[in-house]
Amino acid sequence: MREIALDTETTGLSHRDGHRIIEIGCVELIHRVPTGQVYHQYINPERDVSPGASEISGLTYNFLKDFPTFQAIAQDFYQFIDGATLVIHNADFDIGFINAEFSRVNLPLLNVQEAIDTVLLSRKKFPGQPANLDAICRRFNIDNSKRVKHGALVDAELLSEIYIELLGGRQGELFKEVTESPKITAINKPFREPRQFAVNENEIREHQEFLKNLKDPLWLKIS
């Protein structure tokens, strides 16, 4: 089972206003275990970064202008996520931006219904509690000290940990199937003949009297 924890940074809040993706971070999980394979890319958005977005991410157009455009990296990004289930914090936002970029370069659009949204998972598991990344990290005691600014790769790495914790953590290790046969240790003891216990006439008589008090006793059916 291949999953991708994914995060993006953008020039603004809405792709409908012409805002673009400026950073992508992805962390690959196989059977919900990070493989060490990541995808990280800064992108020239071909437009200014809004002051609010720059404050959040620390990225400016002056920094981004020498990086490739989305068109230049689109195929590599698409191949990295192709066939995987995407794990995203607020999937509508990121997939909306990705699909806007994909539509510009004629790549297949993503289906937001097929993504796993950790905001929804968190709200279901902890109703009424804050569902932002920092709050969930505190709840699960996940170290987020590297998150000075919102960075796509740092957030994707934190998201991969959060996702595993929201599903119950790493306790699956406790339930691994035993594949080795148990060791059998032979115990050498001297053989003893079984003891014989003779029943005397008094015990037989008491037993017969006892049977009279029972209704349809099983002993009388044994031949």
N, C-alpha and C positions, 0 to 999 in steps of 0.2 A: 504494500500500500504506500504509494508515493504522495506526499503532501508538501506544499510550499508555503511557509510563513512569509507573507509579503507585506511591504509597506512602501509608500511613496511620499515624496515631498513635492509641493507644487508652488506655482507663482501666486496663487490666490485660492479663494474658496470655491469657485464654480467654473467648471470647464465650459459651461454655457456662455460665460462672459469672455471666453477666449483664453482663459488661463491654461497653463501647460505644466507638464511634469518636469521637474528639475533633478530628481534623484529617485532611484529605484533600489530597494534592498530585498533580497530573497534568501531564505535559509531552507535547505532541503531536509525533509524528514522521511525516513523509510520505516514503516511500522512504528511511527511516532517517536523515532530516535534520530537526533540530528546526525547527518552523515559527514559533516564538514564541508559539503559542497555549498557554495554560496554564489549569488549573482549580485554584483554591486556596480552601479553606474551613475555618475553625474551626467547631466544632459544640458546642452545649450538650448534654452527655451525659445530663442529667437524673439524675445521680448523682455521687458523689465520685470523684475520680481517686486511684488507689492511690498510696501513697508511692513505690513502686518506679517506677511509670510516670511520675510527676511528676518524679522525679529524672532520668530518661532524657530526657524531652521538655521539661522546664521549664514545663509547662502545669499549671494548677490549676483547680479548679472555680470559684473566685472570679474568675479571668480569663475562663473560658468561659461563665459563666452568662448573659451578655448577648448571646451569639451565637444564631443560629437552631438549632432542633432538626434532627435528621436528616430527620424527616418534612417539614420546610419546604424543605429543599434537595434532597430525593431526586430529584425529576423533573429538575432542572437537571443534577445529577451524572450521572444515567442517560443523558440525552441527549448529554452530552459524550463518554461512553465508548462509546455504542452503535455497533456495527458495527466497532469497532477491535479489533485484537489487543492484549491487555494484556501489558505487560512488567513483571514484579514480582520483587523480591528476596525469596524465600521466599513463593511464591504461596499456599501452603496457609493461611498465617496471615492475610494480607490478604483473600483471597477468602472465607475463613471468616467474618470479621467483616462484610464487605460483604453477603454472603448473609444473615447474621443480621439486618442492618438492612433489606435488601430484603424479607425475609419479613414484617417488621412493617408494611410499607407496600404490600404486594401488588405488588411489581415482579418481573419475571422474574429468576431466579437465574442467576449466572454459572457457567460450567463451568471448573473449575480445569484440566482437561486441555487446554483451548484457550489457556491463558495460557503465556507464555514465562517460565520461572523462571531468573533469572540466577544463582541459587545453583547450580543444576544445571549451567548452562553453564560456570560457573567451575570447578566440581569436575571436569568432564569435560576442560576445557582444561588445568587445573593440578592434577592429582590429588595428594592429600595436602597441599595448601597451604591456608592459611586462606581462607575464602570470604566473610568479612564485607566490608561496603562500604569501610571504612577500609583494610583490607589490599589490596583490589583497586585502590583509588585509588593506593596507593603503588606497586603493581606496574606500573601504566600511567602513572605520573607525572601523575595528575590532581589538580589543586589542590582539596583539601577543607578549606581553612582556614576556610570559612564554617560548617563543621559543628561548632560549639561544643556544641550540643545536637542531639538527633535531631528534625529538623523535616521534615514531610512534603514540602513543596515543595522544600526544599534537597536532600533525599535523592532525590526524583524527578529533579531536574536532574542530580545526580551519576550516578544510575542510567542516564539516557539516554546519558551519555558512556561509562559502563562497558559498556553493552550494545553500542554501536558498536565499542568496542575488542575486546570478546570475539568479535565477528564478523569481526575482521581489520582494524579501523581504517578510516581514510578513504582507503585506497590506491586505491579505485575511481576516483578522479580521474585516475589514471595510465592508465586503460584506456578513457577516453571515446572514443566513435566519432568518427572524423574526418568532418565534414560538408561541408567545403569542398574543391573540386577543387584538386589541386596546381598551382602556377604553373609554366608552361612558358616558358623563356627561349630565344628563337631565337638561334642562333649563326651569324653570316654569315661563311663562308669561301669562298675562290675554288674553283670547280669544277675538278677534275683528271680527265682521262681515265684509266680503269684501265690499269695497266701490263700489258704482254704479256711472258710469259717462255717463250721457245722451248726445247724439250727436244732436246738433241743426240742423235746416234746412240749414243754411248757410254753415256749415261744410260739409253736405251731397252734396250740390251743388258744392262746390269747389273740392271735391273729384271726382265727376263725370267729371268735366272739366279736371282734372289731368289725368284721365284714357284715355281720348281721345288722349293724346300725347304718349300713350304707344301702342306698337304693341302686340296684343294678350295678354292683361294683365291677370295675374293669378286670380285677384279678381273676374273677370267675369265668371270664371270657377267654382267658389265655389257656390254650391247650398244651 
